[in-house]
Amino acid sequence: MPGPMSTLSSQSDIRIGEVNTLEVALRSSEGLVLRAGREELTLPDPQAPSDTKPGDSLDVFIYPENDGQLVATRNMPRAQVGECGLMTAINITRAGAFLDWGTDKDLLVPISQQISPMQKGNAYVVYVYLDPQQRIIGSSKLHHFFDEHAGKLTAGDAVDLLIVNETDMGFKAVVNQAHLGLLYKSDVFRPLRPGQRIRGFIKSIREDGRIDLSLQGNIEKSRAELSDRILAHLKTNQGSSALTDYSPPAAIYKEYGVSKGSYKKALGALYKQRLIDVSKEKITLLKR
């Protein structure tokens, strides 16, 4: 690994563990010399674009080597400092687990930062941070870094979710890169996997301030929209459908993108309004 020209003792203009936009000072026999304020780093020749010239700017990721020297690379990590990412454990040592971070150096998750012992070959969502010694470290103890209480979030808010892992109750998720919440299994109607980023909603805020999540927005509005879609589907299919409340959840999700529970409730509402007839084999649109 080519060494840089800066160390951790001189980093005032460098954001360690993040992507920095640096000016190209000159091209040397080793590569490009990049300027960060009064400091300089070398981007090794194999990573230096051939058409780059002094005065140009390059986005590079900067991290410390074991000796404290800073390295610039164009191989971007799966998560920067202050972010979460899904990474695979590729080596287990007495110091901890080393994860494939996507960049030139593997990410260490010390044993003390593992919520459960990591195993080689398994993938984990980890948080990347700088420890007091300015080393870049990973942690699967996300509750140390994210608020488990709602703060200013309110029921019905649309949020960005990062699926962390599956529990006995459902799926834990990072909410807006700031909080932790829970998707109950009963509210999950499609396959989810750790590291997956999806759109979700705040279902409710518990009395203790913890967050319950949903994959659907306003329940009543969603149910009304689903009812309209079911009626439209029947009208375009000669007034009948083999998709009943006995159908497998996967078939219902494929057609409507909702859970079986939501579909059954919508069918029940339409039946009570005498808009459809329901049997085990099919549902039928009634003439009004």
Secondary structure, 3 states (H helix, E strand, C coil): CCCCCCECCCCCCCCCCCEEEEEEEEECCCEEEEEECCEEEEEEHHHCCCCCCCCCEEEEEEEECCCCEEEEECCCCCCCCCCEEEEEEEEECCCEEEEECCCCCCEEEEHHHCCCCCCCCCEEEEEEEECCCCCEEEECCHHHCCECCCCCCCCCCEEEEEEEEECCCEEEEEECCCEEEEEEHHHCCCCCCCCCEEEEEEEEECCCCCEEEECCCCHHHHHHHHHHHHHHHHHCCCCEECCCCCCCHHHHHHHHCCCHHHHHHHHHHHHHCCCEEECCCCEEECCC
